[in-house]
Amino acid sequence: MYYSHTIEDNKIGLFTSFVESLIEGRQEHRPIVNHVIKETHDLALGKKNIYTIDRDSYPVVVLLEKRDSDFFKTVDPNNATPDLYRKILGILSEQRNYSFY
């Protein structure tokens, strides 16, 4: 179990760095971040479930949806803004104080 937890932490850490780069103005990771936002939005709305979300981004999507499901229900995944990225970064920063499970 320790090994899988490390993989999840690494994926969350990598995604956090992608969000930080978007906030700083670099755009190369925008498609990846926006895909996670879309997956999280669909999970929060019930359009997807834990079995149908993208496996590569699974730990990040589940974490974001668990932390603020109501927020992600209202997000427009086709119109991501710097404010949305900052909100997501805040959620990810709060996660450091809690375990994934």
N, C-alpha and C positions, 0 to 999 in steps of 0.2 A: 504494500500500500504506500509506503514511503516514496517509491519511485514514481508512481502515478501522480502523487500529490506534487512532486517536484516538476513534472511535466506541465501540470495545470498552472502552477505558479509561474513557470517560464512563459507560457502562452499569455497569461494575464500581464506579466511584466513587459513582454514584447508589444502587446496591444497598447498598453499604457504609453510606451515610447512612441508608437505611431500617432496616438492622439496628441501627445505633446508636440510632435513635429508639425502636425496640422495647425495647432494653435500658434506655433512660431511662424507659420506662413509657408512651410514646405508642403507641396501637394502630392508627392509621389505615393503616399500611402492612403490617399483619399478613397480609392475604390475598396480597399480592404476594410477600412473603418466604416464606410457607408454600408457595406454588405453586412457587417455585424449589427449595425443599427437597424437595418431592415429585418434581419433574423430575429432580433430582440423584440421589435415592434410586432412582428407576426406571432411570436410566442406569447407575448402579453395579450394579444387580441384573441388567441386561440386558433389562429389560422394554421399554426404549426404546433407540434408538441415536441417533447424531448427526444422522440425517435426520428423526427423528420428535419430537425435543424441541422445545419452544416456541422459535421463532426470536427473539422479543423478548428472552428471557433466555438465549439460547444462550451468549454468552461467560462469563456468571457460572456457569451450570450446568457447562459443560465445565471451567472453572477449578477449581471446587470438587471435581468428581469426580476430576480428575487429581491434585489435591493430597492427597486423603484418601479414596480409593475405599472402603477397608475400613470406615472410620467411617460413611460414608453408606449402606453396605449394612445397617448395624445400626440406623439412625435410624428412629424411628416418625414419619412425616411428619404423622400425624393428632394427634400429641401433642407439639407443639413447646413447649419450655420456655425460660426465660431462659438456662439453662446451654447449651442447644443454640445459641442466638443468640450467646452469648459465644464458643463454639467456632468458629462460622462467622466471626465477626469476627476471631478470631485467625488463621484460615486466610487471610482477605482481607488482613490486615495483613502476613503473611509474603509475600504475592504482590508487595507493593511492592518487595521485594528481588530479584525475578526478573522476566523478561519473560513475557508471556502464552504465547508459543510455545516 
